[in-house]
């Protein structure tokens, strides 16, 4: 479960970076 949480956090971070680059 913790690994899933870390993955979700990483995906959110990636999404945030993508929006920032836009």
C-alpha positions in Angstrom: 0.0 0.0 0.0 2.8 2.4 0.8 4.5 1.7 -2.5 1.2 2.6 -4.3 1.0 5.8 -2.3 4.6 6.7 -3.4 3.7 6.0 -7.0 0.6 8.1 -6.8 2.7 11.0 -5.3 5.2 10.6 -8.1 2.6 10.7 -10.8 1.1 13.9 -9.2 4.5 15.5 -9.1 5.0 14.6 -12.8 1.6 16.0 -13.7 2.4 19.2 -11.7 5.8 19.6 -13.6 4.1 19.1 -16.9 1.5 21.8 -16.2 4.3 24.1 -15.0 6.2 23.6 -18.3 3.1 24.5 -20.2 
